Amino acid sequence: MNKQGNWNRREFIVKPILWAGAASVLAKTDLLGASPALETSASPILQRTLGKTGLSLPVVSMGVMNADVPGLLRRAYELGIRHFDTAAGYQNGRNEEMVGQVIKEMGVRDQVVISTKQPSPRRLQNAAEAKMRFVKGVEGSLKRLQMDYVDILYHHSVDSVEDAQAEGPLEALQSLKKDGKTRFIGLSTHKTVDVLSEAIRLGLFDVGLVTLNYTMAHDAGILSTIEKAAKSGMGMVAMKTQAGGTVRPDAKLPKELPAASQTALLKWALNHEFVTTAIPGFSTYEHLEQDFSVARNLAYTREEELFLADKTFADQAEFCQQCGECISGCPRQVDIPVLMRSHMYAVQYRNLGMAREMLASAAPGRGLEACGACESCLATCRNTVQIGRKIAQLKAQPVSLFSGLV
């Protein structure tokens, strides 16, 4: 069976189950399968301009990373989503293949904004070789997407100032833009303050993809840095807006957050006007409808106000902000931020492929294999993350998570 056949089979099996949860919304549809209740609203979809790119986007876009049902993209487009975000590594390239196939079948390439991401080769000292590998990687992405160009090309997972300055990827990005393989260039980062500050100084990037969610409400440094980047002309796209997804493995929070909590979190991020759009990573029809419901009105409902007024969520969410301060407390100097992101992918997103890729990015001797000799975890978080418990949960994941890892 070919890849398209696999997608169609997956959609046939999964769609009836997923749509059951949203039956009240989807019970009556027009010829396109769209919901009149949502699409005939008198309120227009809120649009913002993506910095100096001039692109006008709905405030809610789609992060496709966890999606593997083609119909979900079609439905997203029908509702009004026009920006779809993927990456070379998502589902080992199958994610890009799915995005490209759906956009081609719908014939809407000129009506959507497609972004993809390319990581730089790790621990590669030669700038010329790094540039060559980066360009080759992007060419692979374009082939999988069945496109001549993407609208936004990100240097993926730039998590240090040194990565932001790396000559190979910088030269590759500018060359690819000049050659028309991408309209705009950007970077994605989980280390917002340091990396985004360097991106502002360099003045080369059109777009920044950054983590922003309610657990950061107290962090003036992060908020002011993102705002400064927006004022410099960079278009700001927000990720991780719901602080790690809907699934919560810990007893302190419901196993799945209520809809009002999810929409409140998304609205909180988007109520910062320096953010152009968010890319929530929904993977079901129900969550798509839920997330896009905020796109016409960012005012909080009473239930959403009550949720945000209860400050316990920020503590209970245990969202790792990737500051790295915990590493100093670890006698083996384990790369704890990498492990915490791996935990999010494996346990909360249920995406073992992304978790495996994240674990593999740790430097030799500083990954999960270095964790285990201590009777109890000595590393502590400046916020609320229970590091030892999350590492134990990560180790308890299926053996397939660790396949191919040293």
C-alpha positions in Angstrom: 0.0 0.0 0.0 1.4 3.4 -0.9 1.7 6.4 1.5 -1.6 8.0 0.2 -3.3 4.7 0.7 -2.1 4.6 4.3 -3.4 8.1 4.9 -6.8 7.3 3.4 -7.0 4.1 5.5 -6.1 6.1 8.7 -8.7 8.7 7.9 -11.4 6.1 7.3 -10.7 4.5 10.6 -10.1 7.6 12.7 -12.5 10.2 11.3 -15.8 8.7 12.7 -14.3 8.5 16.2 -12.9 12.0 16.1 -16.0 13.6 14.7 -18.2 12.0 17.3 -16.8 14.4 19.9 -17.8 17.3 17.7 -21.2 16.0 16.5 -23.2 19.0 17.7 -21.0 21.3 15.6 -20.8 19.1 12.5 -24.3 17.6 12.4 -25.4 19.9 9.5 -22.9 20.7 6.8 -23.0 22.4 3.4 -21.7 20.7 0.2 -18.1 21.3 1.3 -18.6 19.6 4.6 -18.3 23.0 6.4 -20.3 24.0 9.4 -22.8 26.8 8.7 -23.0 27.6 12.4 -19.3 28.6 12.4 -18.9 29.9 8.9 -21.9 32.2 8.5 -20.9 34.3 11.6 -21.3 38.0 11.1 -17.9 38.5 12.7 -15.0 38.4 10.3 -11.9 36.3 10.9 -9.3 38.4 12.7 -6.3 39.1 10.5 -2.9 40.5 11.3 0.2 41.4 9.2 3.3 39.3 9.7 5.9 42.0 10.2 7.8 43.2 7.2 6.7 40.3 5.1 3.4 42.1 4.5 1.5 38.8 4.6 -1.9 39.1 6.2 -2.8 36.0 8.2 -5.7 34.8 10.3 -4.7 34.8 14.0 -5.2 31.1 14.2 -3.0 28.9 11.9 -2.2 25.2 11.9 0.8 23.5 13.3 0.7 20.2 11.4 3.4 18.4 13.4 1.1 15.9 15.1 -1.5 15.6 12.4 -1.6 12.5 10.1 -5.1 12.7 8.7 -5.3 14.6 5.4 -8.9 15.5 5.9 -8.0 17.6 8.9 -6.0 20.0 6.7 -8.9 20.2 4.2 -11.3 21.0 7.1 -8.9 23.6 8.4 -8.8 25.3 5.1 -12.6 25.3 4.8 -12.9 27.0 8.2 -10.5 29.7 7.1 -7.0 28.7 8.1 -4.5 29.8 5.5 -1.1 29.2 7.2 0.2 25.6 7.5 3.4 25.0 9.4 5.5 21.8 9.0 9.1 20.7 9.2 11.6 18.4 7.5 11.8 16.1 10.5 8.1 15.8 11.3 7.1 12.2 10.9 10.3 11.5 9.1 9.2 13.7 6.2 5.8 12.2 5.9 4.2 15.3 7.3 5.6 17.5 4.5 4.4 14.8 2.0 0.9 15.0 3.4 0.8 18.8 3.4 2.0 18.9 -0.2 -0.4 16.3 -1.4 -3.4 17.9 0.2 -2.6 21.4 -1.1 -2.0 20.0 -4.6 -5.3 18.1 -4.6 -7.2 21.2 -3.4 -5.5 23.4 -5.9 -5.0 26.3 -3.4 -1.2 26.8 -3.4 -1.6 30.5 -4.2 -4.1 31.0 -1.4 -2.1 29.5 1.5 1.1 30.3 3.3 3.4 27.3 3.8 6.3 27.2 6.2 8.8 24.5 6.8 11.9 24.2 8.9 15.4 22.8 8.4 17.7 22.1 11.3 21.4 22.7 10.9 23.8 19.7 11.1 24.9 19.4 14.7 28.6 19.6 15.6 29.7 20.4 12.0 32.6 22.8 12.0 32.9 23.5 8.3 30.6 26.4 7.3 30.7 25.4 3.6 29.6 21.9 4.3 26.9 23.0 6.7 25.5 25.3 4.0 25.6 22.5 1.5 23.8 20.1 3.8 21.2 22.8 4.7 20.4 23.6 1.1 20.2 19.9 0.2 17.8 19.4 3.1 15.6 22.2 1.9 15.6 20.7 -1.6 14.3 17.5 -0.1 11.6 19.4 1.7 10.5 21.0 -1.6 10.4 17.7 -3.3 8.2 16.2 -0.5 5.9 19.2 -0.6 5.7 19.1 -4.4 6.4 22.8 -4.4 8.9 25.1 -6.1 9.1 27.3 -3.1 7.8 27.8 0.5 6.6 31.1 1.9 8.6 30.9 5.1 11.7 28.8 5.7 13.0 28.6 9.3 16.3 27.6 10.7 14.9 25.1 13.0 15.4 24.8 16.7 18.0 27.6 17.1 18.6 27.3 20.8 21.8 29.2 21.4 23.3 32.4 20.2 26.1 30.4 18.5 23.4 28.5 16.5 21.9 31.9 15.5 25.2 33.1 14.3 26.3 29.9 12.5 27.6 31.0 9.1 26.5 27.9 7.1 22.8 28.1 7.8 22.8 31.9 7.5 24.4 31.8 4.1 22.1 28.9 3.0 19.0 30.9 4.1 20.0 34.0 2.2 21.0 32.0 -0.9 17.7 30.1 -0.9 15.8 33.3 -0.6 17.7 34.9 -3.4 17.1 31.8 -5.6 13.4 32.0 -5.0 13.2 28.7 -3.0 11.6 30.7 -0.1 9.9 34.1 0.0 11.0 34.8 3.6 13.4 33.4 6.1 13.2 33.0 9.9 14.3 31.0 12.9 12.5 28.9 15.5 13.7 28.9 19.1 12.8 27.8 22.6 15.5 30.1 24.1 13.6 33.3 23.4 15.5 36.0 25.1 19.0 35.2 24.1 18.3 33.9 20.6 15.7 36.5 19.6 17.9 39.3 20.9 20.7 38.1 18.6 18.2 37.8 15.7 17.2 41.4 16.2 20.9 42.4 16.2 21.6 40.4 13.0 18.7 42.0 11.2 18.5 39.2 8.6 15.3 37.3 9.7 11.8 38.1 8.5 10.0 35.9 10.9 10.5 34.4 14.4 8.7 31.3 15.7 8.7 31.4 19.5 7.3 29.7 22.5 4.6 31.8 24.3 2.0 30.7 26.8 0.3 31.6 30.0 3.0 30.0 32.2 5.2 32.9 31.0 2.9 35.6 32.1 5.2 36.7 34.9 8.3 36.8 32.7 8.7 40.4 31.6 12.0 39.5 29.8 10.4 37.1 27.4 7.4 39.3 26.7 9.4 42.5 26.1 11.9 40.6 23.9 9.2 39.3 21.6 7.6 42.7 21.5 11.0 44.3 20.6 11.4 41.8 17.8 8.0 42.6 16.4 8.8 46.3 16.5 12.0 45.7 14.6 9.9 44.3 11.7 10.1 40.5 12.4 6.8 38.8 12.1 6.1 36.8 15.3 4.4 33.4 15.3 3.6 31.8 18.6 3.9 28.1 19.3 3.3 25.9 22.5 0.4 28.3 23.2 -1.4 25.7 25.3 1.6 24.9 27.4 2.2 21.4 26.2 -0.9 20.1 24.6 -4.3 18.9 25.8 -3.2 15.6 27.4 -1.9 15.8 31.0 -0.4 12.7 32.6 -0.3 14.1 36.1 -2.9 13.8 38.8 -2.7 17.5 39.6 -4.5 18.4 36.3 -7.4 16.7 34.4 -6.2 14.1 32.0 -7.5 16.4 29.3 -8.1 20.1 29.9 -11.6 21.4 29.4 -12.4 23.3 26.2 -12.7 26.6 28.0 -9.3 26.2 29.4 -7.7 25.5 26.0 -9.4 28.4 24.4 -8.5 30.7 27.3 -4.8 29.8 26.9 -4.9 30.4 23.1 -6.7 33.7 23.5 -4.1 34.8 26.2 -1.3 34.4 23.7 -3.1 36.1 20.9 -4.2 39.0 23.0 -0.6 40.1 22.8 -0.9 42.2 19.6 2.8 41.8 18.8 1.9 38.2 17.9 0.6 37.8 14.4 -0.7 34.2 14.5 -0.4 31.0 16.6 0.1 27.5 15.3 -1.7 25.2 17.8 -0.9 21.6 17.0 -4.4 20.1 17.0 -4.7 16.6 15.6 -8.4 15.9 15.8 -11.4 17.6 14.2 -12.9 18.4 17.6 -9.7 20.3 18.7 -9.6 22.1 15.3 -13.1 23.4 15.7 -12.3 24.4 19.3 -9.1 26.3 18.5 -10.4 28.1 15.5 -13.5 29.2 17.5 -11.3 32.0 18.9 -10.4 33.4 15.5 -13.3 35.8 15.3 -13.3 37.1 18.8 -10.5 37.2 21.4 -12.6 38.5 24.2 -12.7 36.1 27.2 -15.9 34.3 28.2 -16.8 34.3 31.9 -15.6 30.7 32.2 -12.3 31.6 30.5 -11.8 34.6 32.8 -12.3 32.3 35.8 -9.7 29.8 34.5 -7.1 32.5 34.0 -7.8 34.1 37.3 -7.0 30.9 39.1 -3.2 31.1 39.1 -2.7 27.4 40.0 -2.6 26.3 36.4 0.8 27.9 35.7 2.2 25.9 38.6 0.4 22.7 37.8 1.3 22.7 34.1 5.0 22.3 35.0 5.9 23.8 31.6 9.7 23.7 31.1 10.8 27.1 29.8 14.1 25.8 28.6 16.2 28.3 30.7 18.8 25.6 31.5 19.4 26.8 35.1 18.6 23.3 36.4 21.7 21.8 34.7 24.0 23.3 37.4 22.4 21.2 40.0 23.0 17.9 38.1 26.3 16.2 39.0 26.5 14.7 35.5 25.5 18.0 33.7 22.7 16.2 31.9 20.9 18.3 29.2 17.7 18.5 31.2 15.9 20.9 28.8 16.3 18.3 26.1 14.8 15.7 28.4 11.9 17.9 29.3 11.1 18.6 25.7 11.4 14.9 25.0 8.9 14.2 27.8 6.5 16.7 26.3 6.6 15.1 22.9 6.4 11.5 24.2 4.0 11.8 27.1 1.8 14.8 26.4 1.9 14.9 22.5 2.1 11.1 22.3 4.6 11.6 19.4 7.4 9.1 20.0 9.1 10.1 16.7 9.6 13.7 17.8 10.7 12.5 21.2 13.3 10.2 19.7 14.6 13.0 17.5 14.8 15.3 20.5 16.7 12.7 22.6 19.1 12.1 19.8 20.0 15.8 19.8 21.6 15.7 23.2 25.4 15.8 23.3 27.1 12.4 24.0 27.2 11.7 27.7 24.5 14.3 28.5 21.4 12.5 27.4 19.0 10.2 29.1 21.7 7.5 29.2 23.6 9.6 31.7 20.6 9.8 34.0 20.2 7.0 36.5 23.1 6.7 38.9 21.6 9.1 41.5 19.2 7.8 44.2 17.1 10.9 43.6 17.3 13.7 41.1 19.4 16.6 42.5 18.4 19.1 39.8 15.8 21.6 40.7 13.7 24.0 38.6 13.4 27.7 39.3 9.8 27.4 38.4 7.6 24.4 39.1 8.8 21.4 37.0 9.3 18.2 38.9 12.3 17.1 37.0 12.9 13.7 38.6 9.3 12.6 38.1 9.3 13.6 34.4 12.5 11.8 33.7 11.1 8.7 35.3 8.0 9.0 33.1 10.2 9.4 30.1 12.1 6.2 31.0 8.8 4.4 31.3 7.9 5.0 27.7 7.7 2.2 25.1 11.0 0.6 24.0 10.4 2.0 20.5 11.2 5.5 21.8 14.8 4.4 22.3 15.3 2.5 19.1 18.4 3.8 17.2 19.7 5.7 20.2 23.1 4.9 21.6 
